Amino acid sequence: MKKSLFLLVALVMVTFGSNTHAAYVTTFEYTLKGTFSSAFLDNGNPLAPTSSGTVLTWGSPANPQNKRSSLVITNPAPNGLVDTYIGGGSVPNTYWADSINMTHNNFPIYAPALDNATLQVQVDLKPYDPSGTALPTQTFTFDIEFEETDNDGSDENDVFALLSNYPNFDFYYDVESGNFSPVPTPGYEDYFVNVFPSIGGVLAGLTNPYAGLAGVPVGTIGFTTPENQATTLGWSFTISTEPLINGVPEPSTAILLGASLLGIAGFGRKIRKS
């Protein structure tokens, strides 16, 4: 009887030990910064970003407000905190942290129009609880096709199509040693960082005529922006210990179907007829 009890206790201890893991970082400190690294007009001339790389402005005003069109990046406050979600699949929005917002101020203009640009977002992470040394900076790039339509009363909305994959990455970190690794390492825990559009409710599968105007297949995830309005696409990000479903936290939510945080390239052409 005593021998049987000893074997049972030993088996429980072995089983328990085989399923234990090193402690996770429960909270990270983060800084996210988005900038336009380059841009070109449809006449081939470069367009210099302003406001430390966060604003692109183009076109000659053709509207009563005398305003030009623009893309504006609003970055979150530095040194925010994001909690680690232990698990994956579908991350509750209580674990979502603020990322950048991108606003299109859409006004009727005369040439030149924006043709293409590149958006870059840098992500800096530092273990906060328990504290540790900062991880190497990660830089995302992703593509957005842009079509500035003719304002003739038929297809007035400008079109954005999201072409690139989700800007997600994973890394390996050991709480006890405070060491980071970009590749699987024995004793290190895996963390998944996911960036996705989440705010504004403007994302949907593009239909014609907008898919055709942007030169993308019908159903490509994107959004359109009405003339004389400001349309904002906000982004969030999460850190989880397992991959998310399709790279986004809520696969049933329409506004998250096409996302991923970075490089905007290949903006199309349009302008008001002069």
Summary of the structure (lengths in Angstrom):
residues: 274
radius of gyration: 23.1
end to end distance: 95.9
largest distance: 95.9
contacts: 912
relative contact order: 0.22
helix: 10%
strand: 44%
